[in-house]
């Protein structure tokens, strides 16, 4: 018989056994808004199935296991042969298999592919974020591969397939492959023009051997990698397969795995090319940056989506907890101050989701205006949304009190993951400077941005004032580099506000404009004006179990 002191009361049940997609009203509405009617039923059915799986106890357990038992490097086999392999827990492979089967590498060749894939990425990575890295890079590698049609013919079909094959074999013998990348070097960081890895051409056209050291190689058990190296004609993009066509292993020495703050389930490695590492040129010599920019833009959008997923999961956990936990004579969610905190978090989360999905829809539309919008809106969104992720997750953790600080709650794992997307694919300064570059060199990008936010003009006076203030800032570019972060932030906020005013419920748009554009809030979450309809905002964010 259980002792009276061991009776458990006033604890929220675990947030499992729910549909992650359907419970996220902002995401479900974005899918309905951006997909053609003829695609919507099929896409919604797929996303609901993925949502139920991602919210299931089994998949959540896989996520816990993949992080509790991180990858291990095996440089040699028992006989002393160099093998350079990474061992993962079986849960990692199950998560990857489910992600590939759900189409997380398949966006470029199907109608509405980017919206469908972005929504699926938002859903799947709420269960476990680390396995999103190889899925993201495989998806993003496709536009770079297309710079070399002969290579794309071999690698694109298995890259966009729904089959996950973990064994390392020649690509021609596999139904599915994953692709990674190795751009960063220890001497250069984000300044890839300073790369020293060298590429020496061989007799066969397009074939080279590489010599050098890559400081960060993501997902090192992928089937091939896009890397940058200095060829005779300048910085060039190359495809480096792990296994050559004859079945032999390429020279690809894994020196060590990185011991990271978060993202523990996913391996990141230092890799050595020894002068015999075979590579195939992708695109023209000396045009390496141009070749990989399509990949970089796609992975930057995934940074936005990944942060939006972390935000949504943190908000779902906080609202769920407060909806069951009682204190001071009532439910936490009904206490005015806690309601303010939860509503503020929910507004931030919805703004991130709506912005990420609008950018995914721009890829699908492919119009000149939308492609120009992506050029300036992706770095601005990447800068701001990923910056907001850390304080949001930390505040959501605090909503659970001491329970949130305990590993079993899952919030510490979200918090450790939350800075990653701000660092990956160029940290904050790189994104802000890229916004400036677009302003200076691509007038169509600013025109597309202003036309996008102009769609909402006249709907909210606070948004109108923010647009006018932004135009004033843009008119004075003196000393602009020193205030590039401020400019990127304002552009992202104005764009989020415009999208919410157009598409979100009035209570959500009102709260965003008051707190982010109207100056009627403090610096911390939970300082929105008390006159807003905060109860409706919190109820909209509550996951239905």
N, C-alpha and C positions, 0 to 999 in steps of 0.2 A: 504494500500500500504506500502510495506516495506521501511523503511528509508535507504538512501544510505549507512549510517554508519553500517547498519546491514547486508549488502551484504557479503556473505562468499566466499572468493576466496583463492586459493593456499593452500587448505587443502586436504590431502589424503582421499579418501573414506574409510569406514571401511573395514577391511579385513574379510569379511564374504561372504558366498555363493560360496565357492570354495572347491575343493577336497583336503583335507589335505594329503592324501596318494599319489595321482598321482603327486601333486605339489612338493613332496619331492623326488627328483630324486635319491638321495643317498639311501633312504629307499626302493624305488621301485626296484632299481637295485639289492639291497641286497636280497630282496625276490626272484627275478628272478634267482639270482646266487645260493642261498642255497636250494631252493626247487626243488625236482624232476619234470621233465617236466609234468608228468601225474597229478601232484597236482596244477600246477601253475595257470591254467586258473580259476579253482574254487576258489583258494585262492585270486587271484587278484580281482575277481568279488566281493568277500566278503569285501576285504579291500577297494575297491573303494566305495562301499556302505557305509561303516563305515566312510571313508574319507569325503564323501559328507555330511553325518549327522554331523560329528564333526566340519566341517567348516560352518554349517548352522547357520543362525541367531537364530533359536529356541534353539539349543543345547548350543550355546554361552550364550544365556540368562539364561538357566538353570544353567550354571556355575557361572554366576554373582549372581544369586539368592541364590544358595547354600552357597556362601561365604558371601553375605550380611545378610543372616539370619542363623547364625551358630546354631549348635545343642544346646539343653537345657536339663539339667538333671532334671528328676522327680523322687525323691526318694520315694514319697508316693502318693497314690491316694487321692481323696477327703474325704474318710472315715478314713484315717489314716493307711491304709494297706501299708506295704513296697512293692514297685513294682520295684524300681531300673531300670528305663527305660530312654532312651534318645529319645527326640523328634527331628526329622529332618524336614526341609522344604520339601515340595513335590518334588522340583527340584532335591534334593539329591536322592530320590528314583527313579526318572526317569533316572538319570544318571547311577545309579547302575544297573537298569533293562536293560538299553541299553548295558552296559559293559558285564553283564552276558550273554545276548543274543548273543553278538559278540564273545563269546568264551574266554573271558579273564581269566576264571578259568579252561579252558579245554585245557591242553597241553600234559599231560602225556600219554594219551591213544590213540592218533590218529597220523597217519603218518605226519611228518613235523610239528607236533603240537607246538613245541617250537618256531620255526621260525614264524609260522603263528600268534601265540599268542603274541610274542614279537613285531612284526610289528603292531598288533592291539593295544597293550598297548601304543606304541609310538604315535599312531594316536589319540586314545581316550583321553589320558591324556593331550593332547594339548588343549582340550576344557576346562578341569577342572582337576587339579591334585589330589585333596584330595580324590576323590572316588576311586583312584587307590590303596589306602592302603588296604581296605578289599578284593579287587579283588586279589591283590598281595599275601596276606597272605593265602587266600583260595587256590590259585594255589600252593603256596609253602608248604602247610601242607600235601599234598598228599604223598610225600616220607616218611615223619615221620609216618603217619598213617599206611603205609605198613609194618612198623616194628611190627605191631600187626594185623595179617590178619583178625581176627574176628571183630575188630573195623573198619578196612578198608572196609569190606564187607557192613557195615551199612552206613558209612559216606562218602566214596569216590564217589559213584554214584551221590548223590545229590550235592556234592561239585563241580563236573565237569559238572553238567547239564547246560542247557541254560535257566533255569527258575529261576527268582528271586521272592522269597516269603519273605516278610518283617515280617510277624507275627511270634512271638515266640511260637513254638509248638514242640513236640517230633520229633526228626529227622526222625523217621520211617514214620511219616505222612506227610512229606514235599517232594516236588519234587525238591527243591533246597535249599541249606544251604550255609552260609558263616562261615568261621572260622577265629578267631583271635589268638593272643598270648599274654602272660604275663610272660616275663622272668625277667625284670629289677626290682630290689628292691632298696629302698632308701639308704641302707648302702653299696651296692656293685656296682651299675652301670653296666658297662660292665663285671665286675668280677663276673659272675654268680655262680662261685664256692662258693662265700661268701653268697649265698642266705640262709635265715633263715626260709623261709616257710617250715613247717613240714608236713609230710604225715604219717598218722597212718593207718596200714592195717586193713581191716575188715575181717570178717570170710570168705566171698566169695572171691574166687581167683581173683586177679587183681583189687579188689575194695579197695579204701582208703577214708579217710576224711582228708581235708586239713585245716591248721591253718596258717594264715600269711597275709601279706600286699604286694601287687604288686604296684610299684611306677608308672609304665607306662603299661597300658593295652590298646592296640590299638583296635579301632573299637568295643567298648564295647557292641554294640547291635547285635553282631554276635551270631550264634547258639551254638558255642562251642569254647573253647580256649585250646591251647597247653601251658602248664605251666611247670616250673621246681620247684621241691620241694625236701627236704631232707627226704628220706625214710630210714628205718633201714639199707638198703644196700648201702646208699649213694645218691648222686644227681640223680634224676629220672625224666623222662618226664611223664606227665599226660594229659589226655583229661578231661576238665571240661565243661560239657554241661550246658546251661542256663536253659533248661527245662528237667526234668527227664522223664523216660519212662511212668510213671503213670500220666503225665500231670502237676505235681506240679513244682513250681519254685525251682531251686537249690539255696542254700545260696550263693549269689554272690552280695555283697553290694557295690554299687558304691558310693565312698566317695565324689568325686568331679571330674569335668572335668578340664583338663588343659587349661589354657589361653595361647595359643601358638602364636609365632611370625607370622607364616603363617599356611598353611594347615588348614584354619579356618573352612572349610566345614566338616572336618572329626573330629569325637570325639576321644579324648584320655583321659583315666580315671585312677584314683587310685581305686583299688578294694580290698576289705577285704574278706578273707576266715575265717569263725568264729569257726572252729572246727567241723562243721557239713557239710561242703561243700563236696559233693560227687564227686569223681574223679575216672577215670579208668586208670590204668597204661598203658603206651605205651612203648613197649620194655622192656628190663630187668632192674631190680633195679640196681642203681649205674652206669648205662650207659646212663644217660639222655643227656649228651652233644653229644655223638655219635648219639643218636636217632634224635636230632634236627638239626644236622649239615647239613643234606640235605635241610631242610627248610631254614636254615640261608643262605646257598649258593644261593638258588633260589631267596630269597628276596634281597640279595646283588646284584645279576644280575639285578633285577628290579630297584634297586637304580641307576645303570648305565643307564638303559633304561629310567627311569623317568627323570634323569638329561638330557639325550639326547633329550627327548621330550621338556623339558623346553627350552633348547638351540635352538632347531629347531624353536619353536614358537617365541622366542625372535628374532631370525635372520629373520624369515619370516616377522614379524612386522616391523623390521628396514628396510629391503630391500624394502618392499612394500611402506613404508612412503617415503623413499628417491627416489623412482621411480616416485612419483607424486609431491613431494614438490620442489618448485623452490627457489633459493637464489643466489644472486650475478650473475644474468644473465643466469642461466641455472638450469637444474635438479640437485638436490643434488647427485643423484647416478652417475652423469657424472663428478662430481668434483674429481680430482685426489686423494685428501686426504680422502674424504669420501669414495671413492671407495676402498681405501686401508683398511680403517676400516671395511667396509662391507665384503670385501674378507677375511680378517683375521678372522672375526667372523664366516663366512661361512665355512672356512677350519676347524676351531675348532669343529663346529657342525657336519660336515660330518665325521670327525675322530671319534667322540663319537658314532655316529650312526653305522658306519662300524664295530667298535670294538664290540659294544653291540650285533649286529646281528651275528657276527662271533661266539661269545660265545653261543648264543642261538642255532646256528647250531651245535655246539659241543655237546650240550645236545641231539639233535636229532640223531646225528651219533652214539653216544654211544660206539665208538671205545676206546680201551685202551689209545691210544695216546690222543684223544680228552678229555677223562675224566681226564687224568693227566694234560692236559693243563688247564682245568677249575680250578684245585686245586690251581694253582699259578696265573693264569691270572685274575680270578674273583676278588680276593682282590686287585691286582695291578690296575685293571680297576676301581674298586669301589673307591679306594683311589684317583686316578688322575682325572677321569671324573667328579666325584662329586665336587672335589675341583675347577675345571675350570668353573663350572656352575655359581657361584656367580659373578666373574668378567665379564664373558661374558654377562649375563643378565643385569648387571649394565651398560656396554658399549652400549648394544643395546638400553636400555632406553635413554641413552644420545643422541643417534642418532635422537630421536624424540624431543630432546630439552625439553622445558617446557611442551610440550604436553605429553611427556612420563612420567613426574612426577605427572600427574593428574590421579586419580583413573580410570576415564572413559576409558583411553587408554588400560587398562589391564596390562600394564607393571609393576606397583607397586605390583600387586598380584603375578606376576611371580617372582619378586625380593624377596618378602617375602618368597616365596616357595623355592627359589634356595638353601638355606643352608641345607634344611631338609635331603636330601639324603646323605649328608656327615656325618650327625649325626646318622641317623637311621641305625640299624644293625651294630653298631661298628664304632666309629669315626676314624679319620685318623690314629692315632697311632695304633689302633687295627688292621687295615688293613695292615699297613706296617709290623707290627710284625707277622701277619699271612703269609705274603710273606716270611719272614725269616724262619718261622716254616716249610713252604713247602720246602725251599731250604735245610734245615738241615735234614729233616726226609723223604723226598720223592724225591729221585734222578730222578725218572721217570717224575716228574713235570717239572724240569728244562730241562731235555732232550726234552720233548714235546715242551716246549717254544722255545728252540733254534732251533729245527727243523722247527717250524712254522715261525720264523723270517728268517730262512735260505732259505725259499722258495723264498725270494725276493733278496737274495744276488747277487751282480753284476749288479743290475738294476739302482742303484743310488749311486754315491761315498759318498755322505753325510750319507746315511743310512749305508753303509759299515763301515765308520769310527765310527758311533755311535754304531754299533754292536761290533766292536773291543774294543771300550772304555768300553762298558758294560761288556765284557768278562774280561777285566782287573780288573774292580771293583769286579766282582764275584770271581776272583782268590784270592783276599785279603779280608778275612772276619774278620780281626782283628778290634775290636771295632765296629763291624757292626751294633749293635743295635742303636747306636747314629746317624748313617747315614741311618737308615732303610727307612726313608721318601725319601731321595734322590734316593736310590736304587729302590724303588717302582715306583717313578716318571719316572726314566730312562727306566725301564722295560716296563711301559705303553706306553711311547712315542715311543720307538723302535718298539713295536708291532703295534701301530697305523701306524707308518711310513711304516712298511713292508706291512700291509694290503692295505694302500692307493697306494703304488707303484705297487702292483699287480693288483688292481681292480679299482681305481679311474681314472678319466681323467688326462692326463699328467699335465694340469695346476694346478689341485688341489694337486696332489702328489708333484709337484715341489714347490708349495708355502709352503706345510707342511714341507718338508725336509729343505727348506731354512730357515724358521722361527723357527722351533722346533729342528732340528737336526744339521743344518749347522751354527748356531750362527749368522746368517745374519738378525737379527731383534732385536728390543728393548724389553723392559719388558712389555710395554702396547700394547693393540690391535691397529692395524693401523700403524705398523712399519715394514711391509714387504718390501723387496727390490722393488723399483719402476719398475725394468726391467721385472717383472713377468707379465703374462697375467691375470691381476686382473679383467679386464672387463668380461672375460669368466667365472671366478669363481663366480662373483656376479650374472651374468645372470643365471647361473645354480641354484643358491639359490633362485631366485625370484619366489614367488608363483603366479600361473596363476589364475586370478579371472575371 
